[in-house]
Amino acid sequence: MKKILIATIVPFWKRQTGAQQRIFALVKALQNRGHCVRVFFPGHVQQIDHQSAQRLGLDVSFHSSDRPLANNKSLCWKFKWQIKAGVHAVIGSVIDACWGRQLRADRRASVRLGDYRWPWAEDAFRVVVDDFSPDAIICEYITMAYLVESLPEHLRTKVHCLVDTHDLLSERKQQFAQHQRAHWIDVSPQQEAQALRAFDTVIAIQPLEAEQLIALVDDKPIIVVGHQPQTPVHCRKIPTKTARLTLGYLGSDNDSNADAINNFLENVWQQFADQSRLRLCVAGSVTDRVEMNLRFGNVRLLGVVPEVGAFYDAVDGVINPALYGTGLKIKSVEAIAHGKPLLCTPAGCIGVPPQGVTVVQQVDHMADVIASWASGGTVFEEVRGAAASAADVVAGAAYDPLLNLLDRL
């Protein structure tokens, strides 16, 4: 058994976005292997977050700028902490006052790596590392690199540090820019490479990005660790055939998802808007960004769903009309893992097992596939059966490269 410390500012216990689902599944995989996992979370949360984490069996060390948890520290140490936290809070409030207003009025605002460098969090992180004595630290995204850099040598040399990249962020930023969209973080390839060099091992989420990361930081070991959803066995059974075909789309409210679903509704689903035998369920925070003129009668906007499994139970198939984006499309992997036929574009299936997937080169070509699925013949039943079988493929050994590395430490 190894002691693993996860550093993240993603409230993954909510399991509402792809990133949250990925981190939750990763933590559970480590726990199921018998490792002792603690999570370092430097951010303000509510009591419900504490309760949710506890209910899910997560050991989360919550920290915030106004609440140092090192009770064994001297009064002088705590006083210095409060000064640093106060300065950070003042600066943060000024940034929020200016940048927050702009963000609400214009979604094109971005943050930089330096915006994540919080002195009080560095202090808290050192205390947790000193107290927990982990064998390995896994940072979620390069935004946490500064925590590893802040460790004193006597702590840093004792621990193997990994970064779970999720995306090649500089490449993702460029793709967003090509579509006149701002990415959530403004980072260059040089800045990303510098942040990656703080770690001993780099985790790529899919093979194509592993190759790109090798070119970016050829002096670091790189392993590929995909996504293996926490999927109940019952979800892999073929559901009873019904007269109505229900398709689903689940996504967060980022620009790539908003562009994808609105483009699909306008260029594909509008052809089926008056057909009651077809229904589209859109879930997740992306529902807030569905354009009003595209909210057709046979489109249900579910908002954030409390349980992803319940959403997949309610749909017959899943679409992912992605136009751009990097990383691994968690929503696509989740669909396959739940035994649901997936209809997607090439951008929606990068790094995804091909079984149970129907790929079209252009979004408008989805219309012909949907019409075929809804025709009442055997086409969709055959696709559905193939998707149910493909679920076992996704339930393979996605985490083996990481688990094997940890076993060798």
N, C-alpha and C positions, 0 to 999 in steps of 0.2 A: 504494500500500500504506500502510495506517495501522497504528499501534501501539496495541493495545487491551489494557488491564489489566482483568481480571475479579477482583472481590473477593467471596469467598464463604467460608462455613464449612460448606458442604454438600460431602461427599466424592463428587462427582458421577461420578468415574471408576469407581465401583462399579456404577453404572447399575442399582440395585435398586429405586428408588422413582420415582414420577412426577417429582418435583423434580430428582432426579439425571439422569433421562433428558432432561428439558427443558434443563438446563444443558449437558450433554454435547453434545446436538444443536446447541445455539446456538453453542458454541465451535467445533464442527466446521464449521458454516456460515460462520463468520467466517474460519477457516483456509482453507476451500475458495475463498473470495473472494480469497485472497491476502494477508489481513491477518496481521500478526505479533501473536500472542495470548499473553500471559503471565497466569498465575493467581496471585493472592495468597491464600494459605490460612493463617489464623492459628489453628492448632489442632494438638494432638498426633496424630501418625499413626504407623503401623508401617512397617517396611521394605517390606512387601508393597504399601503404598500408593504408595511411591516407584516401585516396579517396575511397578505397574499403570499409573501415569500416564505413565511413560516408554514402555511398550509401546504405549500408545494415541497416542503422538505429542503429548503434552501438556507444555507448559512451565509447571510448577507451582513457585512459590516458597513452599516450606513454612516456616512460622515457628511457634515455640512460646515460651512464657514463660521457659523455662530455656535458650534457645539463640539469643542474638542473632547474626544472620548478617552484620552490618556489620563486616567484618574491617578496613576502613580507618578505623574510628572509634578515638578515643583511649581509653586505659585508664579515664580519668575518666568518659567517656560510657558505656562498658560497665558500669562500677561502678554508675552511676545506673540503668541498664537493669535490672541484677540486683536492685537495691533495689525498684524498681517491680514487677518480676516476683515477687519474694518476698512483697511485701505482697499482690499479687493472688492468689498461690497460697494464702496463709494464709486470706484472706477466703473464697476459693473452697472451701477444704477445710471451713471452718465451715459454709458454705451447703450443701455436699454432704452433710455429716454430718447436718444437720437436714432439709433439703429432699429429699435423696436417699432417706432412709428413708421419708419421707412419700410420695414418688412411687412407691416400690415397693409400699407398702401401699395407696395411694390414687392412681389415675391422674388425679385431678382437679387436680393441681398445675399451675401455669402460671408462666412467667417474664415479665419485663417488658423493655422496650427498654433500660433502664438496666443490666440484667444483662449486656448485650453490650458495654458500654463498657470496654474493657481498655486501660489506659495503655500497656503494653508493645506492644500491637498498633498503637496510634497511631504510636508511634515507628518500628516496623518498616515500617509503611505509607508513612510519609514518606520513609524511606530508599529503598524500592522505587520510589516515584514519581519521586524525584530521580534515581535511577540509570537507570530505564527510559525516562523522559520520554515517557509515553503521549500520544497525541492524544485518547483517550477512555478513561474509566473506567466500567465497567458493574458496579454493585453488585447482587448477588443478594439480594433482599428489603430492606426498610427497616431491618433490623437492622444493616446495614453503613453506615447514614447517618453515624454518628459518625466514621467514617474520613475521609469527605469533609469533614466539618465541622472536622476536626483539621488539615487541610492549611493551611500558611501561605499568605498571599496570593500570594506570588511563584510558588507552584506551582499554586494553585487557578485562577488566571486564565488559565493556559496550557492547561488541559484541559477538555473537555466531559464532564460527569458525568451518567450515566444510571442509573436504578434499574429493574431488572426485577422487577416487583411480585409476579408469580405469582398472588397473591390480593389482594383487598381485605380485609386482615386484621381490621380492626375489624368489618366485616360478617360475616366468617366466625366471629369470636368470638361475635357475637350469635346466629347460627344454631345454633352448638354449645350455647349457653346455653338456647335454646328447647327443646332436646332433652335438657336436664339433663346436658350434657357440658361438661367444661372444655376450652378451646382451649389449644394449646401456648404461645401468647403472649397475655398480658392487655394489650390496647391499645385506647384509645378513638379515635373518629374525629378528635378534636382532636390527639392525640399522633401519629396516623398522618399527618395533614396537615402537622404541623410537621416530621416526618422527611422527607416528600416534598419539602418546600421547599428542602432542601439540594441538590437536583439541578437540572440544566438541562433535562432531558427525562425524562418518566415513561413507562415501557413497561407497557401493559396487555396481558394475555394473551388477552383476548377482548373483543368490541365492547361487551357490556353493562357490563362493568366500566370500560371507557373512559368511558362516559357518567357513571358514578358518580364516577369520579376527577375528571372535569371539574367536577362539583359540589363536590368536596372541595377541589381546588386549581385554581381556574379561571385562575390566573396562570401556569401551567406548560404547555408544549407536551406533548401526550400522543399517543403512537403505539401502534398495535395490532400486536403481534408474537405470532403463535400458535406452534404446535409442529409441526415437520416431522421425524418420526422418521428415524433412519438405518436405512432398511429395504432389505435386499437385494432385487433384482428378482425372484428366484425365489419370494419369499413372496407375490407377487401372482398366482401361477398357481392355478387351481382344482385342489384336491387330488383324488385318486381317491376315489370314493364307497365307503364301508365300511358294514357292517351295523350298527355301533354309532355313535351320535351322541355326540360328546364336546364338552361345553361347558367354557368356562374362565372363571376370575375371577382377576385378578392385582392385588394391592394391598398397601400397607404396613399397619402395625399401628395406625394412628390410629383414634380412636373412630368416625368416620363410616364407615370401611371395615368395622370390626368389626360395627357395628350393621347395615350393609347386608347382609353375607353371612349373618349369623345370622338376620336377619329373612327373607331369601330361603330359607334352608334350612328354617326352621320353617313358613313359610306357602306355599311353592311346591314345593321339592324333596322334601319329605316325601311328597308324593303319588306321586313316582316312585322312592322309596327301594328298592322291591323289583323294579325293572325293570333287568335286566342290559343291555338294548339302549341304555341311557342311562348316561352317566358325566359327572361334574363334577370338573374338576381345579382346585383352589384353590392358588394360588402366591403367593409373597411372605411377608413377616413376619406378615401378617394370619392365616396358618394357625395361629399360636400362640394366637389368640383365638377360634377356632371352638369353640363350646361342645361339651362331651363328648357330650351326648345328641343332638347333631345331626351326629355323624360317622358317617353312614350307610355301608353297605357299598359303594355305588357312588359314593362321594366320595373322591377321592385328594387328600391334603394333601401338596403337594410342597415346602413351605418356600421359602426364598430360592433362586431359580434363577440359575445363573451367566450364562446368556445369555437375554435376553427373546425373541429370535428363535426359539430352540429350543422355548420354551413355546408360542408361536403356531403353530409347525409341528405341534405335537402335538394341537391342538384344531381342531374344525370351526367353532365359533362362540364368541362371547364375550358374557357378561352383565355389566351394570353396574346393579344394583338400588339405586343411591344414593338415600338419603332426604333428605340435606341436604349442604351444602358450597358453596363458591364457587370462583372460578378456572376453569380449563379442565381437564376430566377427561382427563388424559394417557392413562389406560388406554383410554378410548374412542377417542381419536385414534390410539393405537397399534394398536388392533384393526382399524380401518378401513384404516390404512396397510399392514397385513399382509394385507389382502384378506379379513378374516373378518367374517361377518355379526354385527351388534351388536344385542342385545336389551337395552333399558334403560328407565329411568324418565325423566321430564322433567329431573330433577336430574342425570342421568347424561349428558345430551347438550347441555348449555349450551355454546354456542360451537363445537359440532362440526358438520361438514358433514353434511347430511341423507342423502346417498346411502349405501345399504347399511345403514341404521339402521331398526330397528323399535322404535317408542316406545309404551309402555303407560302409562296415567295412574296406575295403582296396581300395586304389586309383585305382588299375587296374580293379576293379569291375565296375568302371564308364563306361568302354567301352561298356558293355552289355546294360546299361541304355541308353547311347547316341545312340547306334544302334537302340534300340527300339523306341526312340523319333523320329529318322530320317526315320523310316520305311515307313512313309506316311499313317499309320493307324490312329486310333482314340486315341491311347495311349497318345500322347503328348497333344492333344486337351483337353483331360480330365484333365491332369496334369495342363495345363495352366488355365483352368477354376477354378480348386481348388486353384491355387495360387492367382488368381485375387480376389477370395472370402476371402482368408487369409489376404489380405492387410488390411481389416477392423479390424482384430484382433490386428495387430501391432499398429494400430492407436488408441489403448486403452489408459489406464491411467498410462503410464510408470512413469510420474513425480509426481504422487499424493503423494507418501511418502515424497518427498521433499517439495512440495507445502503446504502440511498439516502441516509439521513441522514449516515452515516459518510463516504460519498463526497463530501459537500458540506463537510465540515470542513476 
